[in-house]
Amino acid sequence: ASANIGVVGLAVMGSNLARNLASREGNTVAIFNRSYEKTETLVSEHPEAGFIPAKTYQEFADSLQKPRTAIIMVKAGRPTDAVIDALVEVFEPGDIIVDGGNAYFPDTIRREKAVRETGINFVGAGISGGEEGALTGPSIMPGGSDESWITLGPILKSIAAVAEGEPCVTHVGHDGAGHFVKMVHNGIEYADMQLIAEAYDLIRRGTGKSPAEIAEIFAEWNKGELESYLIEITAEVLRQVDAETGKPLVDVILDQAGAKGTGAWTVQTALSLGVPVSGIAEATFARSLSSHPEQREVAGSLPGPDDAFTVADEAAFIEDVRLALYASKIVAYSQGFDEIRAGAAEYGWNIDLGAISKIWRGGCIIRAQFLNRIADAYAAEPGLPVLLTAPYFTEAITRAQAPWRRVVVAAAQAGIPAPAFSSSLSYYDGIRADRLPAALVQGQRDFFGAHTYKRIDKPGTFHTQWSGDRTEIEAEDTH
Ligand code: NBP
């Protein structure tokens, strides 16, 4: 046994992660793939890595030092279960199996429980940053036991991205906590991307600027408070010219956005936790809406506003859009962290929200300057109930709110869809409202279903006898 770490699954993510591991001081990497050709190819293409190839799971286990540590990078779902079952056969109590794939966190909770019964540790670790991140340094979100973190921590720290001198990995919490946080990361990513897309659409339709000109605007924005990987790559995409047609690439790409499911998981989970992640939900639905050409075709004849969309002061409008984007982005992150907070409470995870914002500063798709401000906010007040009430964000929204409203109004009047901008603004106005029409909803619920209500002026639960003499009685709390 001479390897301190192993990788199972050598498609693009696994090979890159294995190469990343091998490139770090002190690591010797054992590798295994179901079909051996991939293993052979990786060994022959990367002799510098000093991989120890295994043909069978038994050979793989024999090549690992104890406690054995192996990272699985295979297709999420059944393939992951198949590999776990195989590893459990050849591993021993105290060994560590890490699932680095994009597992749905309830699967991770189930797997952790089952594997723990054998005495083997199971760690679900979210790994963000795609192929490039896996090779050069991803952001890693591991769950699992404290015991496994002792062995795993130094290994993961050795391969993670580094942001401001700190590795982008932390022990998120037990069992499924890591995959939960990775899921929410992806949900925030959906919102961030949709917001940027709405900003581009509004500027283009409001000013008539070309994609290349708008690329310059994004490149400029990337020097300020919006600095982030997504803004940076947006400029790159907008600048790209299609070789075949000579048109901007963005005009040649079919306008139907795909999704692999993590955005939907984020929203489904938020619904069951009762957390309003409306920006993330709208971003997810915007992709769904785009992907129904048969509906868009028939709906294309529906009327829009009569007046053409014109912007009087282009520079002022662009600045308004920038601020609307910033404010909406703050809302999306605030909602995402709210979901993590609620998930932690529901599943009993002790998650340090500030530490999460720090490990997203490098290696992952939503990496951004802005995450430092989130870290500051949680450092100042770890129990902060609503992120956007932290002083820094309150100041930013105070600055942005009038432009934000102007942009949402302009979009509505021009007939330009801005679902993430407008739902974020509605969330903002809802969460800060003194009174909400929820009181009326409670009245309606009591009317048709005797669901009862509480009063603002005395304790207890009440019901109005709507079908009788409409007097109020004290009732049992039935919600
Ligand atoms: P894939 O998701 O395409 O999976 C291919 C790998 O799974 C191959 O090694 C394949 O072995 C193995 N595999 C399958 Br399929 N069924 C198996 C089974 N029953 N037993 C053993 N191995 C099996 O690979 P990927 O794109 O590298 O992604 C790996 C994981 O990382 C996924 O969970 C993915 O969601 C996650 N992830 C991907 C990205 C990305 O940018 N691609 C980013 C972040 C996370 P074979 O060679 O024998 O067919």
Residues whose N, C-alpha, C, O or C-beta is under 5 A from the ligand:
A	BS01	NBP	G9 L10 A11 V12 M13 G14 N33 R34 S35 K38 M73 V74 K75 A76 P79 A82 V83 G100 G101 N102 I127 G130 E131
